[in-house]
Amino acid sequence: MSINAFWTEVTTMQDEVDLVITNPPFSLFREFLSWLLHGDVLFSIIGNANVITYLGA
């Protein structure tokens, strides 16, 4: 799945869900977390603790 297809899919679902359980792409973690925090949904993230300190390339 391309990055654009990923964002199109998750943005389309943003207003349709109450809970998001996900393992987002590592390279998009910060952007995806921001999207979750600004949305009106509960969420649970499954992943490695290293993503919290990942600065990106």
C-alpha positions as CSV (number, residue, x, y, z in Angstrom):
1,M,0.0,0.0,0.0
2,S,1.4,3.4,-0.9
3,I,1.6,6.2,1.6
4,N,-1.1,8.2,-0.1
5,A,-3.4,5.2,-0.2
6,F,-2.7,4.6,3.5
7,W,-3.6,8.2,4.5
8,T,-6.7,8.2,2.2
9,E,-8.0,5.1,3.9
10,V,-7.4,6.2,7.5
11,T,-8.8,9.7,6.9
12,T,-11.9,8.2,5.3
13,M,-12.5,6.1,8.4
14,Q,-11.7,8.9,10.9
15,D,-15.4,9.9,11.4
16,E,-16.7,6.3,11.3
17,V,-14.9,4.6,14.2
18,D,-15.0,4.8,17.9
19,L,-11.8,2.8,18.6
20,V,-8.6,2.4,16.7
21,I,-6.2,-0.6,17.4
22,T,-3.2,-0.5,15.2
23,N,0.4,-1.2,14.4
24,P,1.1,1.9,12.2
25,P,4.0,1.9,9.7
26,F,7.2,2.8,11.7
27,S,8.1,5.6,9.3
28,L,4.7,7.2,9.8
29,F,4.4,6.7,13.6
30,R,4.7,10.4,14.7
31,E,2.3,11.6,12.0
32,F,-0.1,8.8,12.7
33,L,0.0,9.5,16.5
34,S,-0.7,13.2,15.9
35,W,-3.7,12.2,13.7
36,L,-5.0,9.9,16.6
37,L,-4.5,12.6,19.2
38,H,-6.4,15.2,17.2
39,G,-9.2,12.8,16.4
40,D,-12.2,12.0,18.6
41,V,-11.4,8.3,19.1
42,L,-10.0,6.0,21.7
43,F,-6.8,4.2,20.5
44,S,-4.4,1.5,21.3
45,I,-1.0,1.2,19.6
46,I,0.8,-2.1,19.2
47,G,4.5,-1.8,18.5
48,N,8.0,-1.6,19.7
49,A,8.8,0.9,22.4
50,N,11.6,2.3,20.2
51,V,9.1,4.3,18.2
52,I,8.7,6.7,21.1
53,T,12.2,8.0,20.7
54,Y,12.4,7.6,16.9
55,L,13.4,11.0,15.3
56,G,12.9,10.0,11.7
57,A,15.3,10.4,8.8
